[in-house]
Amino acid sequence: MDFDLFNTQSAAPSPAKALDMFPQLRDFSASLGNTPLVEVPGPQNGGRIFAKLESKNPSGSIKDRVAFGLFCDAINAHDFNQGPLKLLDSSGGNMAKALAHLGHLCGLPVHVVIPDSAPEVLLQSLSDSNAIVTKVDSSHFLLGIIARSQQIARTEPGWTLLSQHLNLVNTSVHQHHTGAEISRQLDGRRPDAWIAAIGTGGTLAGVYAALAQQNQDLRVVGCTPRELPFGTMEPPNGTARFAGAGGFGFGFRQPFVSLIPYEVPFQTVSHEESLKAMFRFFEETGIPIGGSAAANWIVAGNVASELDKEASVVTIFPDAGSDADRERGRQLLDNERQTTRS
Ligand SMILES: Cc1ncc(COP(=O)(O)O)c(C=O)c1O
């Protein structure tokens, strides 16, 4: 299995060739990014928390940005005289959905390798986009899907493996778009801390590179599921946890995280805590957020409570999650509130 980072970028890939070849991408491109940065509830006596709402992207998650960047880069690099461009990658879910949507828009074949625990709604969306789907035992999680996608690329010629975990287009998109947007939206306010869940680590490392330009002492804290933490020495497992993040297992670490020039501390959030926070956040603000967003909100609150009132903690809400998960969160909270009362 390959763990080397590749495809160094000095900027996010230009979309010019892709938009020229496939004008049907223009609506997608126009509604991509520039998502709102909003102040969200935080501790009473602590720093303020600002969160970027990535559910506002065209197919509903932060992965629209990375999928579009990888898509444009692959189009820029491909010689269409040699044959059609066929795109392959591994994904926990949101990237598969975004990539399949782009492929469908442009009539390009897309093959995604996903865990076999993928929810029915994702499978339906991939099927609607005519994507080829390979499922891997979810107890092998990220190592399983990455290894399988690399094996397909080796044994079935003609597929371009995008490698969202290793391709530096991922971090460049987050540095030059997500992070640059946050810097502008902070409007002169200095970021003191940056919190993000680690899936590929692309968001954490890319946005760090942008925000560190405003504060060299920027504190970075990763957020990871308690059931399968970042860097764990345990083997991977299929235990339910908040979506979009998790460790590789066996002590392997997402290579993008090593781009941050010091050892990044991280905090763990359990599946149950993330579900309850999904509902609690919705109850307090009316804004639907997903499990990784809820986990980021919890960790941002912990960090903010250690800072003074002037401090700014920045985090990201990668998607809106599902109503079913919010409902589970409501039930868990109701049970908890009833137990406390009796
Ligand atoms: C819902 C959700 N949260 C968090 C992440 C983690 O983002 P990254 O891969 O940039 O670490 C992802 C990535 O797929 C995601 O889908």
The ligand as an SDF file (V2000), in Angstrom:
LIG
                    3D

 16 16  0  0  0  0  0  0  0  0999 V2000
  -18.8690   14.5890    7.1270 C   0  0  0  0  0  0  0  0  0  0  0  0
  -17.3880   14.7030    7.0670 C   0  0  0  0  0  0  0  0  0  0  0  0
  -16.7420   15.2450    8.1020 N   0  0  0  0  0  0  0  0  0  0  0  0
  -15.4070   15.3520    8.1300 C   0  0  0  0  0  0  0  0  0  0  0  0
  -14.6430   14.9170    7.0750 C   0  0  0  0  0  0  0  0  0  0  0  0
  -13.1480   15.0120    7.1740 C   0  0  0  0  0  0  0  0  0  0  0  0
  -12.5550   15.8510    6.2170 O   0  0  0  0  0  0  0  0  0  0  0  0
  -11.0860   15.5810    5.7450 P   0  0  0  0  0  0  0  0  0  0  0  0
  -11.1250   14.4280    4.8000 O   0  0  0  0  0  0  0  0  0  0  0  0
  -10.6910   16.8450    5.0590 O   0  0  0  0  0  0  0  0  0  0  0  0
  -10.2480   15.2800    6.9220 O   0  0  0  0  0  0  0  0  0  0  0  0
  -15.2770   14.3490    5.9900 C   0  0  0  0  0  0  0  0  0  0  0  0
  -14.5210   13.8060    4.8850 C   0  0  0  0  0  0  0  0  0  0  0  0
  -15.0390   13.0530    4.0750 O   0  0  0  0  0  0  0  0  0  0  0  0
  -16.6840   14.2450    5.9740 C   0  0  0  0  0  0  0  0  0  0  0  0
  -17.3440   13.6810    4.9410 O   0  0  0  0  0  0  0  0  0  0  0  0
  1  2  1  0
  2  3  1  0
  2 15  2  0
  3  4  2  0
  4  5  1  0
  5  6  1  0
  5 12  2  0
  6  7  1  0
  7  8  1  0
  8  9  2  0
  8 10  1  0
  8 11  1  0
 12 13  1  0
 12 15  1  0
 13 14  2  0
 15 16  1  0
M  END
$$$$
